[in-house]
Amino acid sequence: MACRIGEMVLGCRDPELLARFWCEVLDFVVLGREDDGSVEIGPREGFGGPQPTLFLSAREEPEPGKSRLHIDVNPTDRDQDAELERLLALGARPAEVGQTGEESWHVLMDPEGNEFCLLRSRIDPL
């Protein structure tokens, strides 16, 4: 028997802001809200489906140090350049982490500065 990732948790100052951003990026919907302001987003099928949910945990301050986890996303219905334009229009910003310029991916930050990568390969939508 093996484990599956059911949800990923991201500590953030403004869960509603990041919920709007990541819902647009991933075509997710808000699945629930907690009394402390935390928001869970995921596919329309909800928790336990083929994709993990993203739990945006309300935190006053981020944990110290560089995050050791980030999200990689792949375009599904357009090429990488078109998807990069869409993500930037949604509020993503380029991140400089020592790239050479030869990488096949783009390193970006969400509206709170959490790094994620836009990969080149297209994958089929679910």
N, C-alpha and C positions, 0 to 999 in steps of 0.2 A: 504494500500500500504506500502511496506517495501523497505528499501535500500539494495543494494548489494555492495560488495567491488569490485570496478572496477580495481583499481591499488593500490599497496603499494609503498610508497616512502622511499628510504633509502639514506640518505646523505653519501657521500663517497669521498675520495681524488682521487681515480682512477677508474672511472666508467667503463672503458674498461676492466680492470683487473677483477673487480667483475662481469661484464657481462659475460666474458668467464667462470668464476667459476660457477655462478648460472645457466648459460645456460647448462653446463654439468650436474650439480646436478639435475636440474628440467626438462631436455630435452626441453628447451625453445630455441627460436631464437631471434636475435636482430630485433626489430620491427621499431626502429627509433633512430635517433641521433639528439641532439639539438646543436645549435651553441656554447653553453657554455661548451660542452663536456659531458653533461648528456646523458644517454642511456636508452631506454625503451626496456625491453625484455618481452617475453610472449610466450604463445602457438602459434603454427603455424597458428591457426585460427585467431589470432590477438586479439585486444581489444574487450571486450564485450562478450567473450565466457564463458564457464563454469568455467574457472580459471581466477583469477585476474592477471594483468600484474605487473611487478616489475620495477619501475622507479628509476634508479640509478642517483641521483641528485648530480652534481659536487659541492663539498664544499672544501674550503681550509683547514678548521679545523672542526672537528666534534663538534656538540653541546655539551656544558659542561654537566657533570653529566652522570649517567648510563642510557642507553637506556631503555625505558619502553616497548618497542615492540620488539619481536623477532619472527623468523619463526620456525615452527615445520615442519619437513618433515617425510614422511613415505616411507619405501621401497615398490616398486611395483612388482619387478620381481626377487627378491632374499631375503634372510633372513637378519636380522639386522646386523649380524657380517660381512657378505659379503659386505653389503652396507657401513658399517663403513670403511672397508678397501678401498673401492672405493673413498669415500669422503676424506679420509686422503691422498690418492694418488693424488687427485685433488688439494690439498693444504689446506684442513681444518686442524685445530689443536684442540686437546683436551682443554677444558676450565674447570678450577676449580672454582666452585661457591658455595662450601660447600656441595657437594654431600656426601652421606653416603656410597656409593658403592652398595646399595640395590636397586637403581632406575632401572626402566625398560627402561630408555632412556639414551642417551649419550648427554652431553652438549659439543658443539663444537664451534669453531670460524672460520669465513671465513677468507680469506687472509688479510682483514683489521681489524680483531679483533671483528667483529659483532657476537654476540652469536646467535646460533641456536641449536635446539635439533633434534636428530635423534630418532624417536619413534620406538618401537618394532613392532607394528601392521603393517601388510602388507595391503595395499589398492589396489583395482583394478586400473590399468592405465586407463586413459580416452581414 
